[in-house]
Amino acid sequence: MCKTTIVSREGDVCVTHCLNCKIVNIWNKGVLVTFSFEQFDAFLKATKDLVFDNYIEYNPDGIGVVILATPFSEVSLVFTRVEWDEFFAALKQAAYMKQIYQMVHD
């Protein structure tokens, strides 16, 4: 049975992990993204240098957003600037806390 721990919370984003299952859950409004620890680390590495302004598009309401593709072509994550900042701040905090939990529990 999973015993998840909240490792980060920023705005609407909450990140939990389970040391037993070695999974990370990213809760963001109506979306739940689950990664293995290795996948989470790879996602952070792949996205660490992304800059919002380099990928800005406009949604149908004219709001500037960044669309982040997923491995499933039918599903993309869409972020306003504030959501982008909160999302990646939460992930950075979670990565730091994950390392601490792993040091303490290994």
C-alpha positions in Angstrom: 0.0 0.0 0.0 1.3 3.5 -0.9 2.1 5.8 1.9 2.6 9.1 0.1 4.3 12.1 1.6 3.7 15.7 0.5 7.2 17.0 -0.5 6.2 20.3 -2.1 3.3 22.6 -2.6 3.3 25.8 -4.7 0.0 27.5 -5.7 -2.3 24.8 -7.2 0.6 22.3 -7.5 1.2 19.6 -4.9 3.9 17.0 -5.3 3.9 13.8 -3.3 6.1 10.7 -3.3 6.1 7.2 -2.0 9.5 5.8 -0.9 8.2 2.2 -1.0 6.8 2.4 -4.5 9.4 4.9 -5.7 6.9 7.1 -7.4 6.3 10.8 -7.6 2.8 12.3 -8.1 2.4 15.8 -9.4 -1.1 17.0 -8.6 -2.1 20.1 -10.7 -5.8 21.1 -10.7 -7.6 18.4 -12.7 -4.4 16.6 -13.8 -2.4 13.9 -12.0 1.0 13.0 -13.5 2.8 10.0 -12.0 6.5 9.3 -12.5 8.9 6.7 -11.2 11.8 8.3 -9.4 14.0 7.8 -12.5 11.4 9.3 -14.8 10.9 12.3 -12.5 14.7 12.9 -12.5 14.7 12.6 -16.3 11.8 15.0 -16.7 13.5 17.6 -14.5 16.7 17.2 -16.5 14.8 17.6 -19.8 12.9 20.7 -18.7 15.4 22.5 -16.5 16.5 25.0 -19.1 13.1 25.7 -20.7 12.3 29.4 -20.6 8.6 30.4 -20.8 9.2 33.3 -23.2 11.0 31.1 -25.7 7.9 28.9 -26.2 4.9 31.3 -25.7 1.8 30.7 -27.7 -1.7 32.2 -27.3 -4.7 30.2 -26.4 -8.1 31.0 -28.0 -8.8 33.7 -25.3 -5.5 35.5 -26.3 -3.7 34.5 -23.1 0.0 33.7 -23.4 0.7 30.1 -22.5 3.3 27.4 -23.0 2.1 24.0 -24.2 4.3 21.2 -23.0 3.9 18.0 -25.0 3.7 14.6 -23.3 4.6 11.2 -24.7 0.9 10.9 -25.5 0.2 13.1 -28.5 -3.4 13.5 -27.4 -2.4 15.0 -24.1 -0.5 18.2 -23.5 0.1 20.3 -20.4 -0.8 24.0 -20.8 0.6 26.7 -18.5 0.2 30.4 -18.0 3.3 32.2 -16.8 2.2 32.0 -13.2 1.3 28.4 -13.5 4.6 27.7 -15.2 6.6 29.3 -12.4 4.6 27.5 -9.7 4.9 24.2 -11.4 8.6 24.3 -11.8 9.2 25.8 -8.4 7.2 22.9 -6.9 9.2 20.4 -8.9 12.6 21.8 -7.8 11.5 21.8 -4.2 10.2 18.2 -4.6 13.5 17.1 -6.1 15.4 18.6 -3.2 13.1 16.9 -0.6 13.3 13.6 -2.5 17.0 13.6 -2.0 16.7 14.4 1.7 14.1 11.6 2.2 16.3 9.1 0.3 19.4 10.0 2.4 17.4 9.6 5.6 15.6 6.4 4.7 18.4 4.6 2.9 
